């Protein structure tokens, strides 16, 4: 009597056998399907080559060698190479219809010359005898005269326009916009100034027209030095839609801007470019390589290839506020509440200080010039005289990065971190700006 051999397999071994069987079976199935697919592709290619040579497939004329040599036809997509030059051309074509020329005009008095008899009170005929007349001038009405020109650009289909504040600075002037779209090129429309930004040199205007081409904003906080910059404007107030191309040369620049007959003002957080920014370009867009607005041309330096633009984010903020509230609110500047001096190597050496950078908190000459303002954010954070503020949110405080400039980048109620040297030790202080 034969006995059956019993296999005592555990559950783990059974699962292992099943998994191995599945893997082996799956591999065989995959290999088989790939082989069938490969043979099918070879067959198609081989029969196409026979058709090309006007032959029919049969076992008699079948060649294994040629069949193996046959390569399946690959579906190759053509690669389109786009140069920067062609991109710039496309950007200009896309953006130009939304860029407008602006002309400011005002009613000025006109004068005429007339001649007066200096002997008006003399007896009749006395003046005529000498035939003597004195030339005089008097007003004879008014006439409209061009007093300025600049550039703007449409930011909505219903006629909102962004430009510089100094382009529309006169409250008595009339501002006329020259459209540049294909359907309305050269058309003149009077524009209304809705708001002048008290924070930056920006203004928002409106024309009564719909279905207009307009530009969109890009996030200017993501700009990189070296990035392509394209400017379009009414150069010198004479040549409309003049285009120039360059790169972003610098960020967060600060300048004092002003012109003949205009008061100077401090402009901060500007974009610097080597693209040409000429008189008349003011208020025109600075575009990225995608054709989106990253800045608003505002000023040129008294040097070659240095121009400046207000950030696109500032312009977008101004436009959004006007569209929502009808005005632009004055931004409340952030407040820390310390009096300080910026350290350098000379001050460090003279006072035996541990750092040659940072803002040393000090009191002023008068007894009322306190080092820390009572009740200020600095006071609440326990900052005190002789502390040194080394960093603001990781940015080192020095002569190039003044404490006031670093704080000014934030808004009231923003939370920041300060790295402070206090009584021989460094510490991190968190506070909310006033």
URDARA-V987562 format. One line per field, one symbol per residue. psi: psi as a letter, one per 40 degrees, with the letter a starting at -180 (. if undefined). Layout:
psi = ???
This chain:
psi = hihhhhhghiddddddddddddddddddddddddddddddddddddddddddefiihiddehhddddddhhihighhhhhhhiddddddddddddddehiihhhiihiiiiihihihefdeiiheddddefhihhiiihgaiihhheiiaiiiheiefehhhaidedfdheeihhhhhieidefhehhhhihhdihhedigiihihigiifiiiiiiiheeeiiheihhhihigheedhifhhiiaihdiifihihiiaheiiiihhifihhieihhihdeheiihiaeeeiheihhdiiifiifhiiiiidddddddddddddeeihihhhiihdfihiihiaddddddefieieiihhhiiadidegidhhheiddddefiiieihhdihfehhhaddgidddddeeiiheihihhhhhhfeiiihhhihi.
